[in-house]
Amino acid sequence: MEQKKKVLSLGTVAMDVILETRELPKEDGFGFIDSERLVPGGSAANLSVALARYGIDTYQTGKIGDDKYGDEFRRG
């Protein structure tokens, strides 16, 4: 019987800021933001999520700040 793969990710833990706009601004111009979302991210966390979607058991370790973004990440 094949043993299920397990992966431990060590690395960056961050909050990704997702901005939505209808069009990108021209060079040296400005644009309008339609919406903004904060989502848990960072390279190690994103890797863990992607591998978990393939059925791999994933574990994450990293340092989370003691601030509003760290609090949001823990809730995420």
C-alpha positions in Angstrom: 0.0 0.0 0.0 1.4 3.4 -1.0 1.9 5.9 1.8 0.1 9.2 1.4 2.5 12.1 0.8 3.0 14.8 3.4 4.6 18.2 2.9 5.8 20.7 5.5 6.1 24.3 4.1 8.4 26.7 5.8 8.6 30.2 4.6 6.8 33.5 4.0 3.4 34.1 5.6 1.7 37.2 4.3 -1.6 38.8 3.5 -2.1 39.2 -0.3 -4.0 42.3 -1.3 -6.2 41.7 -4.3 -7.3 44.8 -6.2 -9.9 44.7 -8.9 -10.1 47.3 -11.6 -11.8 47.5 -15.0 -8.6 48.6 -16.8 -5.0 49.2 -16.0 -3.9 52.8 -15.8 -1.7 54.3 -18.6 1.9 55.0 -17.8 2.1 57.8 -15.2 -1.7 57.8 -15.0 -4.1 56.7 -12.4 -6.8 54.1 -12.2 -9.9 53.4 -10.2 -10.1 50.4 -7.9 -13.5 48.6 -7.9 -12.8 46.3 -5.0 -10.1 45.3 -2.5 -9.7 42.0 -0.7 -7.2 40.7 1.8 -6.5 36.9 1.5 -4.0 34.8 3.4 -1.0 34.1 1.2 2.8 34.2 0.9 4.8 31.7 -1.1 4.8 28.9 1.5 1.1 29.2 2.3 0.2 29.4 -1.4 2.2 26.2 -2.0 0.5 24.4 0.8 -3.0 25.3 -0.5 -2.1 24.2 -4.1 -0.7 20.9 -2.9 -3.7 20.3 -0.6 -5.9 20.7 -3.7 -4.1 17.7 -5.2 -4.9 15.6 -2.1 -1.5 15.9 -0.4 -1.5 16.4 3.4 0.2 19.8 4.0 1.5 21.6 7.1 2.6 25.2 7.3 5.0 26.8 9.6 6.2 30.4 9.6 6.2 33.6 11.7 2.9 35.6 11.9 3.0 39.2 13.0 1.2 40.4 16.1 -0.8 43.0 14.2 -4.1 43.4 12.3 -2.7 41.4 9.3 -1.5 38.6 11.5 -4.9 38.5 13.2 -6.6 38.4 9.8 -4.3 35.6 8.6 -5.2 33.5 11.7 -8.9 34.0 10.9 -8.3 33.2 7.1 
